[in-house]
């Protein structure tokens, strides 16, 4: 048999057919798989690239696979198949899997070009993880994959997917850094190299510029030190636009994320207001840099009404999905009606409300406190469930502020008995810190802030109902507060769940 006939990329159809039964069992168990609860109808191979051809010992295969799914209980032939999602997979290939890699097992291949081999999650194999860093150190192309480096001249970068963006190397990436996989996974997977760099690999990928690359590049060009600058990234050729697959950034060694730090302070019964104020200043600095780097807009009446309508539509959809929300819905709509009226009261002209690029999913877990005490913001991807085009739209800065205000409330409610003073103090300190830098306290726009905080709490209710039902009382308690504690027939007391 010829060498070409034994290589996976030589027969992509046979490769995917042989992996199909393994992926059907493995993919739905992954934390980053977005299609949980929906039957897998089939797979389509977008691209297969051998980062390390599978020799006698091991190989590394990069796959882009489109996953087709159907609605629960519906047959694909009946026209109930959902739009497919594209996922990035990195498969290690060995004849035998050593015991230390047993948790990474995907399965044993019985047919096709990998017959008799074992496939596993490659990110848990230090040798294969190190190979990824080597590819990023040396810009170039491999099949449909492109490896790019950050510009080093301090000028504004070009398109993150363009060759010009990676010609001059800005941040030195030394060889031989030892990799380790981070355990916490959500919509991505992360590798830390020698406590010097962190590589975030996006699992569910879509064509276009990912904000988690676009915004840190723009902030780096502005000299903003609150966000680790991209050192390198990888993309794949798409039909119309490239797909951003991963971003390598400096790792903040010894840092504690804001969520863990807040819980530590709460456990001691200590005050967190100084840190909250520092976080407010950091957020305002990032907002100012984003406004300087990228276009801003002044929202007119029609745009404010459209913003309020989108919130109302999300509430209606959430109330259908989460029955516990339904008693709150009429009162919650008043927050969005007030926002729409804000546009109407000012007539057809500008409302004075500004929109700009923002973080999009800001909370304590997206903030890092270095041992020096400096705060950084990370993970600019936005809410992954929302369409990419929506995540890249200018929005009021109040959206990020509302996310942080909700996060203080979440942290406080981990401990019982619930005392609102801790969260209230943090919320006030954060807004004051924001005003220290921006010159404007977010609380001076109560209608805008309440609408965004309500929208965020509705999103949280849907998330908790799907993923952590025991936590659903947390956003419900916030909705109770945001609707001024009005009586709702059939609404349970959101503060009585002893599990939180």
C-alpha positions in Angstrom: 0.0 0.0 0.0 1.4 3.4 -0.9 2.2 6.0 1.7 -0.5 8.4 0.4 -3.1 5.8 0.9 -2.2 5.3 4.5 -2.2 8.9 5.5 -5.5 10.3 7.0 -5.6 13.4 4.8 -5.3 11.2 1.7 -8.9 9.9 2.1 -10.9 12.4 4.2 -14.2 10.7 3.6 -12.9 7.4 5.0 -11.3 9.2 7.9 -14.5 10.9 9.0 -16.5 7.8 8.5 -14.1 5.9 10.8 -14.2 8.6 13.5 -18.0 9.1 13.3 -19.0 6.6 16.0 -16.2 7.8 18.4 -17.1 11.5 18.0 -20.8 10.8 18.5 -20.1 9.5 22.0 -17.2 11.9 22.9 -18.3 15.3 21.7 -21.6 15.7 23.7 -19.6 15.1 26.9 -17.3 18.0 26.3 -17.9 21.2 28.3 -17.4 23.4 25.3 -19.9 21.5 23.0 -22.8 23.8 22.5 -25.3 21.2 21.2 -26.0 19.3 24.4 -29.4 17.7 24.5 -29.8 17.6 20.7 -29.2 14.4 18.8 -26.2 14.4 16.4 -27.4 13.8 12.9 -24.0 13.6 11.2 -20.7 15.2 10.5 -19.1 17.0 7.5 -15.4 17.4 7.3 -14.4 21.0 6.6 -10.6 20.4 6.7 -8.0 17.9 7.9 -4.4 19.0 8.5 -1.6 16.8 9.7 0.4 18.9 12.2 2.5 15.8 12.9 2.0 13.0 10.3 1.1 9.8 12.2 4.2 7.7 12.2 5.0 4.6 14.2 4.8 6.4 17.6 2.3 9.2 17.4 0.7 11.9 15.2 -1.3 15.1 15.6 -4.3 15.7 13.4 -6.1 19.0 13.2 -9.8 18.8 12.2 -12.5 21.3 11.4 -15.7 19.3 11.6 -19.2 20.6 10.9 -21.7 18.9 13.3 -25.3 18.5 12.1 -28.0 18.1 14.8 -31.7 17.7 14.9 -34.3 18.8 17.4 -35.0 16.3 20.2 -37.5 13.8 19.1 -37.4 14.9 15.5 -36.0 13.0 12.5 -33.6 14.9 10.2 -35.6 13.7 7.2 -38.6 15.6 8.5 -36.9 18.9 8.0 -36.1 19.5 11.6 -32.3 19.6 11.3 -30.7 22.7 12.9 -28.0 24.9 11.3 -24.7 23.1 11.8 -21.9 24.2 14.0 -18.2 24.0 13.1 -15.8 22.7 15.8 -12.0 22.6 16.0 -10.6 19.3 17.1 -7.0 18.3 17.8 -6.6 14.6 17.8 -3.5 12.7 19.1 -2.8 9.4 17.4 -1.0 6.5 19.0 -0.8 2.7 18.7 -1.1 2.4 22.5 -2.1 5.1 24.9 0.1 5.4 28.0 -1.7 5.3 31.4 -1.0 9.0 32.1 -3.1 9.9 29.0 -6.0 7.5 29.7 -8.4 10.4 30.7 -7.8 11.9 27.3 -9.0 8.8 25.4 -11.6 9.4 22.6 -11.6 5.8 21.3 -10.0 3.1 19.2 -10.4 3.3 15.4 -11.5 0.0 13.7 -11.5 1.1 10.1 -10.3 3.7 7.6 -6.8 5.2 7.3 -6.4 5.1 11.1 -7.5 1.5 11.6 -5.9 -0.1 14.6 -4.8 3.3 16.1 -6.0 5.1 19.3 -7.2 8.7 19.1 -7.2 11.0 22.1 -7.5 14.7 23.1 -4.1 16.0 22.0 -4.0 19.0 24.3 -3.3 16.7 27.3 -0.1 15.4 25.6 2.8 17.7 26.4 4.7 16.8 23.3 1.8 17.6 21.0 0.9 20.7 23.0 4.5 21.9 22.6 4.3 21.4 18.8 1.4 23.9 18.7 3.6 26.6 20.3 6.4 25.8 17.8 4.0 26.4 14.9 3.0 29.7 16.4 6.6 30.8 17.0 7.3 30.4 13.2 4.7 32.2 11.1 3.6 30.4 8.0 1.1 28.2 6.4 0.3 24.5 6.7 -2.6 23.3 4.5 -5.6 25.6 5.3 -4.0 26.7 8.6 -2.1 30.0 9.0 0.2 30.9 11.9 0.6 34.6 12.4 2.7 36.8 14.8 1.8 40.2 16.2 3.2 43.4 14.6 6.2 44.8 16.5 6.3 48.4 15.3 3.6 49.7 17.6 1.4 50.8 14.7 -2.2 49.8 14.3 -2.6 46.3 13.1 -4.2 45.2 9.9 -6.9 42.6 9.6 -6.0 39.8 12.1 -6.3 37.2 9.3 -4.1 39.0 6.8 -0.4 38.2 6.1 0.5 41.8 6.8 -0.6 41.5 10.3 2.0 38.9 11.1 5.1 40.1 9.3 6.9 41.9 12.1 7.3 40.0 15.3 6.4 42.1 18.4 6.7 39.8 21.4 9.5 37.3 21.8 8.3 33.7 22.2 11.2 31.5 23.4 11.4 27.8 22.5 11.0 24.9 24.9 8.3 26.3 27.2 6.7 23.4 29.1 2.9 23.2 28.4 0.1 22.3 30.7 -3.6 22.2 30.0 -5.9 24.3 32.2 -8.8 22.3 33.7 -11.5 25.0 33.6 -13.1 24.8 30.1 -16.1 26.7 28.8 -16.4 27.6 25.2 -12.7 27.1 24.6 -9.6 25.2 25.8 -6.5 26.8 27.2 -2.8 25.8 27.4 -0.3 27.5 29.6 3.4 27.5 28.4 6.0 27.8 31.2 3.8 30.3 33.1 4.8 32.8 30.3 2.1 32.5 27.7 -1.4 31.2 27.5 -3.0 29.8 24.3 -6.7 29.9 24.0 -8.1 27.6 21.4 -11.7 28.3 20.3 -13.7 25.1 19.9 -16.9 26.3 18.2 -15.6 28.5 15.3 -17.4 30.8 12.8 -16.1 32.8 9.9 -15.0 36.4 10.6 -12.9 38.3 13.0 -13.2 37.0 16.6 -13.5 39.9 19.1 -11.1 38.1 21.4 -8.3 38.8 18.9 -9.6 42.0 17.3 -10.1 44.0 20.5 -6.8 43.1 22.3 -5.0 43.9 19.1 -6.7 47.3 19.0 -6.0 47.9 22.7 -2.3 47.0 22.2 -2.1 49.5 19.4 -3.4 52.1 21.8 -0.8 51.2 24.5 -3.5 50.0 26.9 -1.8 47.8 29.5 -5.0 46.5 31.1 -5.3 43.7 28.5 -2.6 41.2 27.6 -1.6 41.8 24.0 -1.8 39.0 21.4 1.7 37.5 20.6 0.5 35.1 17.9 -2.6 33.5 16.6 -3.8 30.8 14.2 -6.5 30.9 11.6 -8.0 28.7 8.9 -9.0 29.6 5.4 -12.7 30.0 5.0 -15.0 30.2 1.9 -15.4 34.0 2.4 -13.6 35.0 5.6 -10.9 33.2 7.7 -11.8 31.4 10.9 -9.9 32.5 14.0 -8.8 29.3 15.8 -6.6 30.4 18.7 -4.8 33.3 20.3 -1.5 33.3 22.2 -1.1 36.0 24.9 1.2 36.7 27.8 0.2 34.8 30.9 -0.3 36.8 34.1 1.7 34.5 36.4 0.5 34.3 40.0 -2.7 36.2 39.2 -6.0 35.5 40.9 -9.3 35.9 39.0 -11.7 38.3 40.5 -14.3 35.7 41.3 -11.9 33.6 43.4 -10.6 36.7 45.1 -14.0 37.9 46.0 -15.0 34.5 47.4 -11.8 34.5 49.5 -12.6 38.0 50.9 -16.2 37.0 51.6 -15.1 33.9 53.5 -13.0 36.1 55.8 -15.9 38.5 56.2 -13.6 41.3 54.9 -14.3 44.4 52.8 -13.8 44.2 49.0 -14.7 47.8 48.1 -11.1 49.0 47.4 -10.7 46.2 44.9 -14.1 46.9 43.4 -13.1 50.6 43.0 -9.8 49.5 41.3 -11.8 47.3 39.0 -14.1 50.2 38.1 -11.0 52.3 37.1 -9.6 49.4 35.0 -12.9 49.0 33.2 -13.1 52.7 32.4 -9.5 52.7 31.1 -10.3 49.8 28.7 -13.5 51.5 27.5 -11.6 54.8 26.9 -9.0 52.9 24.9 -11.6 51.0 22.8 -13.4 54.3 22.1 -10.2 55.8 20.9 -9.2 52.8 18.8 -12.5 51.9 17.1 -15.6 53.8 15.8 -18.2 55.1 18.2 -21.8 56.1 17.4 -24.4 58.4 19.0 -27.6 56.5 19.3 -30.7 58.1 17.8 -34.3 57.5 18.7 -34.8 54.5 16.4 -31.6 52.9 17.6 -32.6 53.2 21.3 -36.0 51.7 20.5 -34.3 48.9 18.6 -32.1 48.2 21.6 -35.1 48.1 23.9 -37.0 45.8 21.5 -34.1 43.3 21.4 -34.2 43.1 25.2 -38.0 42.6 25.2 -37.6 39.8 22.6 -35.0 38.1 24.7 -37.2 38.3 27.7 -40.2 36.8 25.8 -38.0 33.9 24.5 -36.5 33.4 28.0 -40.0 33.3 29.6 -41.0 30.5 27.2 -37.8 28.5 28.1 -37.9 29.1 31.8 -41.3 28.9 33.4 -40.0 30.5 36.7 -39.5 33.8 34.8 -43.1 34.1 33.6 -44.5 35.8 36.8 -41.8 38.4 36.5 -42.2 39.2 32.8 -44.8 42.0 32.9 -42.8 44.0 35.5 -39.5 43.3 33.7 -40.9 44.8 30.5 -41.2 48.2 32.3 -37.4 48.5 32.4 -37.3 48.1 28.6 -40.3 50.3 28.0 -38.6 53.0 30.0 -35.5 52.7 27.8 -37.6 53.0 24.7 -39.3 56.1 26.1 -35.9 57.6 26.8 -35.4 57.7 23.0 -39.0 58.9 22.4 -38.7 61.7 24.8 -35.8 63.2 23.0 -37.5 63.2 19.6 -36.1 62.1 16.3 -32.6 63.5 16.9 -29.7 62.1 18.9 -30.5 60.8 22.4 -27.0 61.6 23.7 -26.4 57.9 24.4 -23.1 56.7 23.1 -22.3 53.2 21.8 -18.8 51.8 21.3 -17.0 48.4 21.3 -17.2 46.8 24.7 -16.0 43.6 26.4 -19.5 42.1 26.0 -19.4 39.5 28.8 -17.7 41.2 31.7 -17.8 39.7 35.2 -15.4 39.0 38.0 -14.2 35.8 36.4 -13.0 37.8 33.4 -10.7 40.0 35.6 -7.2 39.1 36.8 -5.4 40.6 39.8 -1.7 40.3 39.5 0.5 39.9 42.6 1.4 43.6 42.2 -2.3 44.5 42.7 -2.9 45.5 39.1 -6.1 44.4 37.5 -6.3 43.1 33.9 -9.4 42.2 31.7 -9.4 39.1 29.6 -11.7 37.0 27.4 -13.1 39.6 24.9 -15.1 37.0 23.0 -18.4 38.2 24.2 -21.3 35.9 24.9 -20.4 32.9 22.6 -24.1 32.0 22.1 -24.8 35.3 20.3 -24.0 35.7 16.6 -20.6 37.0 15.8 -22.0 40.1 13.9 -24.0 41.0 17.0 -21.0 40.6 19.3 -19.0 43.1 17.1 -21.6 45.9 17.2 -21.0 49.1 19.2 -23.0 49.0 22.4 -23.5 51.3 25.4 -20.7 50.9 27.9 -23.5 50.3 30.5 -23.6 46.7 29.2 -20.2 45.9 30.7 -21.0 47.9 33.9 -24.2 45.9 34.4 -22.3 42.7 34.0 -19.9 43.6 36.8 -22.8 44.8 39.0 -24.5 41.4 38.6 -21.2 39.6 39.3 -20.9 41.3 42.7 -24.4 40.1 43.5 -23.5 36.5 42.4 -20.4 36.4 44.6 -22.3 37.7 47.7 -25.1 35.1 47.3 -22.7 32.2 47.5 -22.8 32.7 51.3 -25.7 32.4 53.6 -27.4 34.1 55.3 -27.7 36.5 52.4 -26.8 40.1 53.3 -27.0 42.6 50.5 -24.7 45.1 52.2 -21.5 43.5 50.8 -22.8 43.5 47.2 -24.2 47.0 47.5 -20.9 48.4 48.8 -19.0 46.7 46.0 -21.4 48.0 43.4 -21.2 51.6 44.6 -17.3 51.4 44.8 -17.1 50.0 41.3 -19.2 52.8 39.9 -17.2 55.4 41.8 -14.0 53.9 40.4 -15.4 54.0 36.9 -16.3 57.7 37.4 -12.7 58.4 38.7 -11.4 57.7 35.2 -14.4 58.4 32.8 -15.7 61.5 34.6 -19.2 60.0 34.6 -20.8 57.8 37.2 -22.9 55.0 35.5 -25.5 55.6 38.2 -26.4 58.9 36.6 -28.0 57.0 33.8 -30.4 54.8 35.9 -32.8 53.9 33.0 -30.0 52.7 30.8 -28.3 50.8 33.6 -31.4 49.2 34.9 -32.4 48.0 31.4 -29.0 46.4 30.9 -28.9 44.9 34.3 -32.3 43.4 33.8 -31.3 42.0 30.4 -28.2 40.4 32.0 -30.2 38.8 34.8 -32.7 37.4 32.3 -29.8 35.9 30.4 -28.4 34.4 33.6 -31.8 32.8 34.4 -31.8 31.0 31.1 -28.2 29.9 31.6 -28.8 28.6 35.2 -32.0 26.8 34.2 -30.1 24.9 31.5 -26.8 24.3 33.3 -27.0 24.8 37.0 -30.7 24.7 38.2 -29.7 25.0 41.8 -28.4 28.5 41.0 -31.5 29.7 39.4 -32.6 31.6 42.6 -29.6 33.9 42.2 -30.8 35.7 39.0 -34.5 35.4 40.2 -33.6 37.3 43.4 -32.0 40.1 41.2 -35.1 40.2 39.1 -37.2 40.6 42.2 -35.0 43.6 43.2 -35.1 45.1 39.8 -38.8 45.0 39.7 -38.9 46.8 43.0 -40.1 43.7 44.9 -43.7 43.9 43.5 -45.9 40.9 44.3 -46.2 38.3 41.6 -48.7 35.5 41.8 -47.0 32.1 41.7 -43.4 33.4 42.1 -41.4 31.6 44.7 -39.3 33.4 47.2 -36.0 33.6 45.3 -34.0 33.9 48.5 -35.1 30.7 50.2 -32.9 28.1 48.4 -30.6 26.7 51.1 -28.3 25.2 48.5 -26.8 28.5 47.7 
